[in-house]
Amino acid sequence: MSFEDIFSSKGRVKVLKVILLRGEINLTSIIKETGLNYVLVSKHIDYLKSCNIIEEIKLGRVKIYRPNWVDPRVRYIEEMLRVLNE
């Protein structure tokens, strides 16, 4: 996984940004906040999980997504987004 792969899609960046800003969020909320459809959000989440950038937590039937703060790349991405938004 490379920098270009993670940021090659506007939709993926939107999904990642929402997850980083919210800390923990479910799929329905990601769809509402990004304006993307279910299929696109699911694909982006699957990709980000495969890169170990986000993690999925199952609470009964509900899945919650959050940044994988253990991975140092996530801290760098979060810092970059914060600086760019200032």
N, C-alpha and C positions, 0 to 999 in steps of 0.2 A: 504494500500500500504506500502510495506516495502522496505528497502534498497536492499535486495536480489531481489525483484520483478523488481525494476527499472534496476538493473545492471545484470540481469540474462541472457541477450541476447547481444552478440557482436554487432549485427545489431542495437539494440536499443541504445546502447552506442554510436555507430557511428552517428546515427541520432541526438541524444541529443548533442553530441560534436559539430557537424556542426552548429546546431541552436545556441548553446551558443557562438561559435566563431564568427559567422556572425551577431548575434543580431536579424536580420530579414531576412527571406529567403523564397522563394517559393518552392513548391513541386518539380518542375523540377530541380532546382538547388541542392536540397538535394539529389535527385536520382543521378545526375552527380557526386557530391562530395563524396558520400558514395559508389558508385558502386553497390548499391542494386537495385532491381527491384521495380516497382510501387506498387505492392501488399504488399511487405514487408515494404516499407517505409510508406505506408498508415496505415498499422496495427500498426507500432511503433508510428506513430503520434497520432493515435486514443488512444492508451494506455497512452501516455504521457499527452495528453489532459485530459483524464479521471482522471489522478493523479494530475491534476492542475499544472503540471511542465511547460508546454508550453501553449500558447494561440494562437488562430486562429483569424486573422483579415481579413475580406472580403473587397476587394477593387474592386467593380464591380464583374467581373467573376473570378478575381484572388484572391487566398487565400495566405496570408502571415502568417508564423509561427514565433513566437518569444518566448523567455523565459518569464515566469511569474515572473517578478522581485519582485512582491509584496509578493510572498511566500518566506519566509526566507530559506526554504530548497534549493531553486534554487541557492541562493548565496553560500551556503555551497558546493553544487555540483560543481558550477563553480570554486570556490576556490580550491577544491580538484583536479579537472582536470588540473587547471593551475599549481599547485604544482607538480603533477605527470608528467607533460610535461616538467618541467625544468630539 
